[in-house]
């Protein structure tokens, strides 16, 4: 059987709309997402991709020596994996934002002194007892797991930036 005839029969039999597939590829969808939309298994979609020489953004990225998003060379990590430093930094920033939102929600979502809750950026974590402090929740440079952060949050109170400065002024006046 001619392979092009087989492809047409496969496409007709599975009712995969190539326009939908092409559009989803252009939008950055994964094979699993495309398969779900087309009501076929991921394995079937992988075969469809192979038969039609299609590639997702991720597949193209794996073959490239440069980041397709930032157009910079990949750096080699110590474990041998390639990484775009800009994509990595963006990922860390997003992870920290999600952790801060979760931490703020964990401690009640508002300043425990005055009730302020308008901007998450203006909310700080104040350690009730500096001696028990293992690390600063918002310290830059280190990303920690939620469980580690939660244990440290139990030693803190959530306060707005103004109240936090007032607390430290009061502590300084006591000493």
N, C-alpha and C positions, 0 to 999 in steps of 0.2 A: 504494500500500500504506500502511495506517495505521502511523504511526511506533511506536506502542506494540506493535503486532503484530510489527513488524520487530525491536524490542528483545527481545521474548520469543523470537522465532525465533533471533536472534543468540546470546542467552544459552544456549538449548537446544543449538544447533549447536556452540558452543564449550565447552559444559559448564562454564561459569564459575559457581561457587557464590557467590552474592551475600553469603551469611553469612560465608564465609571472607574475601571482599574487605573487608566492613565491619569484621570483627574485626582484620584486618591494618592497615587505616586507623587504627583506634582504638589500635593498638600502635605507631603511628608508622612503619610500613613505607613504602618508596618504591614507585613504580609498577613499577620493575624487579624488586624483591623479590616483589611481588604477582604480577606476570606469571610469574616463575619458578615460584612455588608453584602457579599455575593452569595451568602448561604451555602458555602462549601467549607471543607476542612482546610486547615493550614497546609497539610500535606498536598492536597489537590492544588491549592493556590501556588505552592512552591513549584510543582510540576508545570503549571500554567506559565509561571514566570520563566522557568528554564526553557520550555518549548518556544516561547515568544521572545526570548533574550531580554526580559525585562529586569530592572533592578530598582530597588527602593533606595532612598537617600542613604540609609545605613549601609547597604551593600556597596554603594559607590564610595562611601567614606572609607570603608575597610580597605578598598583597593588603592586609595589615594595616598600620596606622601604629604599632602597638605590638607588642612582643615577646610572643608568646603564652605563653612559659614564665615570664617575669619580670613581665609586665604593666607595662612601662615603655616610654616613647617611644623610637623609634629615634633615633640620632644620625647626622648626615651626615658621611661621611668626605670627605677632600679630593679623592678620585677620584670622588665623587658617589654612592658606594654607601651604603646604609643599614646600620647595625650596632647591635645591642644591646650596650652596653658590658659588661653583666654576662656575656652569652654569650661575648663576645670574651675577657674576662678568664678565664673558665672554660676556654676553648679553649687559651689561652696556658699556663695552669697545667698542663693535661693534656699539652701538647706538651713542656713542660719536664720533667715527671715521666718521660715516655717517653725523653727524651734522657738524663736522669740514669741511668735503668736501663741504657740502652745503653752509656753511658760507664763505669759501674761494671763491667758485663760485659766491656767492652773491656779494662779494666785488671786483670782477673782475678777480680773479685767479692768480694775480701776484703782486709783491711788487709795491706799488704806488709811490715809490721814484726811484727805479733803474730798475724795470721790471723783477726781479728774479722770476722764476717759476718752478725750477727744482725739489724741494722737498717740499711737503705740510708740513712736519715736521719742516721746517725752516721758515715757514711763521707765523707771529704773528699778533695779533689784538691790535693796539695801540689806546687808547682813546685820541681823539683830545683835550678834556677838562676834566681833572681829576675830576673836581667838579661835572660834569654831570654823572660820572661813578656810576652805580648802582651795578655792579658786574663785575668781570673779566671773559671774555668769556671762557677762558681755565682753570678756577679754578677747581681743583680736588674736588671730594666728592659730588658734586651736579649736577644732570642731569636736564636740563630745557627743556621746550617745544621749538619748532622752533619759534613760534610767539614771545615768551619772548626774545629769542636770537636775532631774527631779529631786534627788537626794540633797543636792546643794540648795535648791529652792525651798526646801523645808526649813532651812536656816535663815530664810530671807523674808522681807516684807516688800510688797509692791508699792512704790511711791512715785509721784510725779517728780520731774526734775527740780521744781521749786521746793517742794517739801524735802527732797533729798538733800538739797543744799542747806536748808534750815536745820535738818537733823544733824548734819556735820558741823554746822556753826554751833549748835547747842552742845555737841560733844566737845568741841574745841574750847568753849567757854568753861566747861566743867573741869577741864585739865589745865 
